[in-house]
Amino acid sequence: MGLGILFGAISAGLGFKGFIVDWVKPFGTIFINALKLIAIPLVIASLIKGISDLKDISSLSVMGFRTIGIFLFTTFCAITIGLLLVNIIKPGNLITETTRQDLVNSYSKDASGKIELAQKQKEAGPLAPLVALVPDNFFKAATENGNMLQVIVFALFFGVALVMIPKEKAQPVKDFFEGFNAVVLKMVDVIMLLAPYGVFALLAALVVESPSFDLFKALMGYAICVLLGLGILLFVFYPLLVRIFGKLSLQQFFSGMAPTQLLAFSTSSSAATLPVNMERTVTKLGVDDEVASFVLPVGATVNMDGTSLYQAVAAVFIAQAFGIELSLSAQLGIVFTALLASIGSAPVPGAGMVMLVIVLAQAGIPEAGLALILAVDRPLDMCRTVANVTSDATVATIVARSLNKINPPLPS
């Protein structure tokens, strides 16, 4: 990040803009393309595996429905908090009109195509979005990231059907998707190894193409929006839920979750944090092992509050930066898309960035705007993972209390 900004500033001062654009920026483009490349496989693998892990349809009754319902509620609240903050603070408006015009000119072809598509969607009938959720050809839907909602619907349908068939017939399919999921997650690992070089290239190009302080000021405003939203979740929203519905003291909750949150911050991975989260939730929050073993693994796959909040803020920020006005219906679409996209987010570092591509494409916002936020994505990824795992433990506590499956915490 720092080297990219410094290299871009020096190159701009020496008049090397052409060199950066021709020989450095393409590596950043390759990085973004790699993220877009695995978006659909990531959703299919993660979502089908997560649903099929429910084992049988009866698992969806009582505990299952309560868990999924609370997951959806907390995710919806997180997205709403993010949208409220970014619309109040408006960090994208810190960019001057000159810089905004430079951005629009740089990505005018991409932006115009998305805006035209959004206009066509506005002119469609009131139930057109509902009809569009169900593809007439899955393979055709899977050829475009902009059709990700259709892919998510298919994956949900496939996962539920997989749970409903006899275990002996379902097991080979589940084994395949478990292996497929492991391969895709390894691809994410490999791509994120390239992140420093991609960020360097993108930041250097961003500086030489738009060497203005106001762009970085807006970027800091965006980061503050995300951190403020995550702070509200961690220190207001979740503690209130735990105190009111989980009947736990705040001291017990925060002391019990501290090691989990620190590990989540350092690894940026809900999956890596899962064993510690389960151990702390059972021993320190008193959640029965039966509840924790069901809620937390499912939550690590489908419950991404921090990621959803970040996606909502990032989408609106990028739209503001490009001067694109988002209507109320467009922002409601962001809520719905981010809600569903969070279900397919893999619990690994960088997966939220891949899911953001889906949200941007569905809202008609240029995906190239990812270049604006990549500089601060890594530290924000660490923070939003803390929110993700805290949400999982919060929901597990509420579900356990509702089923009268809370035990006294074990002594240290």
C-alpha positions in Angstrom: 0.0 0.0 0.0 2.6 2.5 1.1 5.1 1.5 -1.6 2.4 1.7 -4.3 1.4 5.2 -3.2 5.0 6.4 -3.0 6.0 4.8 -6.3 2.9 6.3 -8.0 3.6 9.8 -6.6 7.3 9.7 -7.7 6.3 8.4 -11.1 3.7 11.2 -11.5 6.3 13.8 -10.5 8.8 12.4 -13.0 6.2 12.2 -15.8 6.2 8.3 -16.0 2.4 8.0 -16.1 2.6 6.1 -19.4 5.0 3.5 -17.9 2.7 2.9 -14.9 -0.4 2.6 -17.0 1.2 0.3 -19.6 3.5 -1.8 -17.4 2.3 -1.7 -13.8 -1.5 -1.3 -13.8 -2.1 -4.5 -15.8 -0.9 -6.6 -12.8 -3.6 -4.9 -10.7 -6.2 -5.7 -13.4 -5.1 -9.3 -13.4 -5.6 -9.4 -9.6 -9.1 -8.1 -9.9 -9.9 -10.5 -12.8 -8.7 -13.4 -10.7 -11.1 -12.4 -7.9 -13.9 -12.2 -10.4 -12.9 -15.5 -11.9 -13.6 -17.5 -8.8 -16.7 -15.7 -7.6 -19.3 -18.2 -9.0 -17.3 -21.3 -8.0 -16.9 -19.9 -4.5 -20.6 -19.3 -4.1 -21.6 -22.7 -5.4 -19.1 -24.6 -3.4 -19.6 -22.8 -0.1 -23.3 -22.5 -0.2 -24.1 -26.1 -1.2 -21.6 -27.4 1.4 -23.1 -25.2 4.1 -26.7 -26.2 3.4 -25.9 -29.9 3.0 -24.1 -29.9 6.4 -27.6 -29.5 8.0 -27.8 -33.3 7.6 -31.5 -33.6 7.3 -34.6 -31.4 6.9 -35.7 -32.0 10.5 -32.5 -30.1 11.5 -34.2 -27.0 9.9 -37.1 -27.2 12.3 -37.0 -25.4 15.7 -33.3 -24.9 16.1 -32.6 -24.6 12.4 -35.4 -22.1 11.6 -34.5 -20.0 14.7 -30.8 -20.0 13.8 -31.3 -19.1 10.1 -34.0 -16.5 11.1 -31.7 -14.8 13.6 -28.8 -14.9 11.2 -30.9 -13.2 8.5 -32.1 -10.6 11.1 -28.6 -9.7 12.3 -27.2 -9.5 8.8 -30.1 -7.3 7.7 -29.5 -5.0 10.6 -25.7 -4.9 9.8 -26.4 -3.9 6.2 -28.9 -1.3 7.3 -26.5 0.2 9.7 -23.8 0.4 7.0 -26.2 2.1 4.5 -27.3 4.6 7.1 -23.8 5.6 8.0 -22.5 5.9 4.4 -25.6 8.0 3.4 -25.1 10.3 6.4 -21.3 10.7 6.2 -21.2 10.5 2.4 -17.4 9.9 2.1 -17.5 9.6 -1.7 -18.7 13.2 -1.9 -15.3 14.3 -0.4 -13.9 13.7 -3.9 -13.9 16.9 -6.0 -15.8 17.2 -9.2 -12.5 17.2 -11.2 -11.3 14.0 -9.7 -14.7 12.4 -10.1 -14.8 13.3 -13.7 -11.3 11.8 -14.2 -12.6 8.6 -12.6 -15.7 8.6 -14.8 -13.6 9.2 -17.9 -11.2 6.4 -16.9 -14.0 3.8 -16.6 -16.7 5.4 -18.8 -17.2 2.4 -21.0 -17.7 0.1 -18.0 -19.9 2.5 -16.2 -22.1 3.3 -19.2 -22.8 -0.3 -19.8 -23.8 -0.8 -16.1 -26.0 2.3 -16.0 -27.8 1.2 -19.2 -28.5 -2.2 -17.7 -29.8 -0.6 -14.5 -32.1 1.7 -16.6 -33.5 -1.4 -18.4 -34.2 -3.0 -15.0 -36.1 0.1 -13.9 -38.3 -0.1 -16.9 -39.3 -3.7 -16.3 -42.5 -4.8 -14.5 -42.9 -4.8 -10.7 -42.3 -8.6 -10.5 -39.4 -8.6 -12.9 -36.8 -9.0 -10.1 -38.7 -12.0 -8.7 -38.8 -13.6 -12.2 -35.1 -12.9 -12.7 -34.2 -14.8 -9.6 -35.1 -18.1 -11.4 -32.9 -18.8 -14.4 -34.1 -20.9 -17.3 -30.6 -22.1 -17.9 -28.2 -22.5 -15.0 -25.1 -22.8 -17.2 -26.0 -19.6 -19.0 -26.6 -17.8 -15.6 -23.2 -19.1 -14.4 -21.4 -17.3 -17.3 -21.9 -13.8 -15.9 -21.1 -12.5 -12.4 -24.0 -10.1 -12.8 -26.4 -13.1 -12.6 -25.1 -14.2 -9.2 -28.5 -14.1 -7.6 -29.7 -16.7 -10.0 -26.7 -18.9 -9.1 -27.4 -18.4 -5.4 -31.0 -19.5 -5.8 -29.9 -22.6 -7.7 -27.3 -23.4 -5.1 -29.9 -23.1 -2.3 -32.3 -25.3 -4.2 -29.6 -27.8 -4.9 -28.4 -27.9 -1.3 -31.9 -28.4 0.2 -32.7 -31.1 -2.3 -29.4 -32.8 -1.4 -30.5 -32.9 2.2 -33.9 -34.4 1.3 -32.6 -37.5 -0.6 -31.4 -40.7 1.1 -28.0 -40.3 2.8 -26.4 -43.1 0.8 -27.2 -41.4 -2.4 -26.4 -37.9 -1.1 -23.0 -38.8 0.3 -21.0 -39.1 -2.9 -22.4 -35.7 -4.0 -21.6 -34.2 -0.6 -18.1 -35.6 -0.8 -17.6 -34.1 -4.2 -18.7 -30.6 -3.1 -16.6 -30.9 0.1 -13.6 -31.5 -2.1 -14.7 -28.9 -4.6 -15.0 -26.4 -1.8 -11.5 -27.2 -0.4 -10.1 -26.6 -3.9 -11.8 -23.3 -4.3 -10.7 -22.1 -0.9 -7.1 -23.0 -1.8 -7.5 -21.0 -5.0 -8.6 -18.0 -2.8 -5.5 -18.6 -0.7 -3.3 -18.5 -3.8 -4.9 -15.4 -5.2 -4.6 -13.6 -1.9 -0.9 -14.3 -1.9 -0.8 -11.9 -4.9 -2.8 -9.3 -3.1 0.3 -7.1 -2.1 1.4 -7.0 -5.7 -2.1 -6.3 -7.0 -2.6 -3.5 -4.4 0.8 -2.0 -5.3 0.0 -1.9 -9.0 -3.6 -0.5 -8.4 -2.5 2.1 -6.0 0.4 3.3 -8.1 -1.9 3.5 -11.1 -4.5 5.3 -9.1 -2.0 7.9 -7.9 -0.7 8.7 -11.4 -4.1 8.7 -13.0 -5.7 10.9 -10.3 -3.0 12.4 -8.1 -5.2 14.3 -5.7 -5.4 14.5 -2.0 -9.1 14.5 -1.9 -9.3 10.9 -3.2 -7.3 9.7 -0.2 -9.3 11.9 2.1 -12.5 10.2 0.8 -10.8 6.8 1.3 -10.2 7.6 5.0 -13.9 8.7 5.3 -14.9 5.3 3.8 -12.7 3.4 6.3 -14.2 5.4 9.2 -17.7 4.5 8.0 -16.9 0.8 8.0 -15.1 0.9 11.4 -17.9 3.0 13.0 -20.5 0.5 11.7 -18.5 -2.5 13.0 -18.0 -0.7 16.3 -21.8 -0.3 16.6 -22.3 -4.0 16.0 -19.6 -5.1 18.4 -20.2 -2.7 21.3 -23.9 -1.9 21.0 -25.9 -4.3 18.9 -24.5 -7.7 19.9 -24.2 -6.9 23.6 -27.8 -5.7 23.7 -29.0 -9.0 22.0 -26.9 -11.1 24.4 -28.1 -9.1 27.5 -31.8 -9.0 26.5 -32.3 -12.4 24.8 -29.3 -14.4 25.9 -29.6 -13.3 29.6 -25.8 -13.1 29.9 -23.8 -10.4 31.7 -21.8 -8.1 29.4 -18.7 -8.9 31.4 -19.2 -12.7 30.8 -19.8 -12.1 27.1 -16.8 -9.9 26.5 -14.3 -11.9 28.6 -15.5 -15.1 27.0 -15.2 -13.8 23.5 -11.9 -11.9 23.8 -9.6 -14.8 22.7 -11.9 -15.6 19.8 -12.0 -12.0 18.7 -8.2 -11.6 18.9 -7.7 -14.7 16.8 -10.3 -13.6 14.2 -8.5 -10.2 14.0 -5.1 -11.8 13.4 -6.2 -14.5 10.9 -9.1 -12.7 9.1 -10.6 -16.1 8.8 -13.9 -17.3 10.4 -13.0 -20.9 9.5 -9.6 -20.7 11.3 -11.3 -19.2 14.3 -14.1 -21.7 14.4 -12.5 -24.2 16.8 -11.7 -21.5 19.4 -15.1 -19.9 18.9 -16.8 -23.3 19.7 -14.6 -23.9 22.7 -15.2 -20.4 24.2 -18.9 -20.4 23.4 -19.4 -23.7 25.2 -17.1 -23.3 28.2 -17.4 -19.5 28.8 -20.8 -18.5 27.5 -22.5 -21.7 28.7 -24.0 -22.7 25.3 -24.8 -26.4 25.1 -22.5 -28.4 22.9 -25.5 -29.6 20.8 -26.4 -26.0 19.9 -22.8 -24.8 19.4 -21.9 -27.7 17.1 -24.9 -26.8 14.9 -25.0 -23.0 15.0 -21.3 -22.1 14.8 -20.3 -24.2 11.8 -23.3 -23.1 9.8 -22.7 -19.5 10.9 -19.1 -19.6 9.7 -20.4 -20.3 6.2 -23.6 -18.3 6.0 -23.5 -15.6 8.6 -21.2 -12.7 7.7 -22.5 -9.5 9.3 -19.3 -7.6 9.2 -18.7 -8.5 5.6 -22.3 -7.5 4.6 -21.9 -4.1 6.3 -18.7 -3.5 4.5 -20.2 -4.5 1.2 -23.1 -2.1 1.6 -20.8 0.8 2.6 -18.3 0.0 -0.2 -21.0 -0.2 -2.9 -22.5 3.2 -2.0 -19.0 4.8 -1.5 -17.9 3.6 -5.0 -21.2 4.9 -6.5 -20.6 8.3 -4.8 -17.1 8.4 -6.0 -18.2 7.8 -9.6 -21.1 10.3 -9.2 -23.8 7.6 -9.6 -27.0 8.4 -7.8 -28.5 5.3 -6.2 -32.3 5.4 -5.7 -34.0 3.9 -2.7 -34.9 0.9 -4.7 -31.3 0.5 -5.8 -30.1 0.6 -2.2 -32.8 -1.9 -1.2 -31.4 -4.1 -3.9 -28.0 -3.7 -2.3 -29.5 -4.9 1.0 -31.0 -8.0 -0.6 -28.0 -8.8 -2.7 -25.5 -8.3 0.2 -27.8 -10.5 2.3 -27.7 -13.3 -0.1 -24.1 -12.8 -1.1 -23.0 -13.1 2.5 -24.5 -16.6 2.6 -22.0 -17.6 -0.1 -19.0 -15.8 1.4 -16.2 -18.3 2.2 -14.9 -18.0 5.7 -11.3 -17.1 4.5 -9.3 -13.9 4.1 -10.3 -11.9 1.0 -13.6 -13.7 0.2 -15.6 -10.6 1.1 -13.8 -8.7 -1.8 -15.0 -11.4 -4.2 -18.6 -11.2 -2.9 -18.4 -7.4 -3.3 -18.0 -7.9 -7.1 -21.5 -9.5 -7.0 -23.0 -6.6 -5.1 -21.5 -4.0 -7.4 -22.5 -5.9 -10.6 -26.1 -6.3 -9.4 -26.4 -2.6 -8.4 -25.0 -1.4 -11.8 -21.8 0.0 -10.2 -18.5 -0.3 -12.1 -16.5 -3.2 -10.6 -13.4 -1.3 -11.5 -14.2 0.8 -8.5 -12.7 -2.0 -6.4 -9.4 -0.2 -7.0 -10.5 2.7 -4.8 -10.9 0.5 -1.7 -8.3 -2.2 -2.0 -5.7 0.0 -0.2 -7.5 -0.3 3.1 -9.2 -3.6 2.6 -6.8 -5.8 4.6 -7.1 -4.0 7.9 -10.8 -3.7 7.4 -11.0 -7.4 6.6 -9.4 -8.1 10.0 -12.0 -6.0 11.8 -15.0 -7.3 10.0 -14.0 -10.9 10.7 -14.2 -10.0 14.4 -17.8 -9.0 13.8 -18.5 -12.2 11.9 -17.4 -14.5 14.6 -19.0 -12.4 17.4 -22.3 -12.6 15.6 -22.0 -16.4 15.3 -21.5 -16.7 19.1 -24.3 -14.2 19.8 -26.8 -16.1 17.8 -25.7 -19.4 19.4 -26.3 -17.9 22.8 -29.8 -16.6 21.9 -30.8 -19.9 20.3 -29.5 -21.9 23.3 -31.4 -19.7 25.7 -34.6 -20.0 23.7 -34.3 -23.8 23.9 -33.2 -23.8 27.5 -29.8 -25.2 26.7 -27.6 -22.8 28.6 -25.2 -24.4 31.1 -23.1 -22.7 33.8 -19.7 -21.6 32.5 -16.9 -24.0 33.2 -14.2 -22.7 35.6 -11.0 -21.4 34.1 
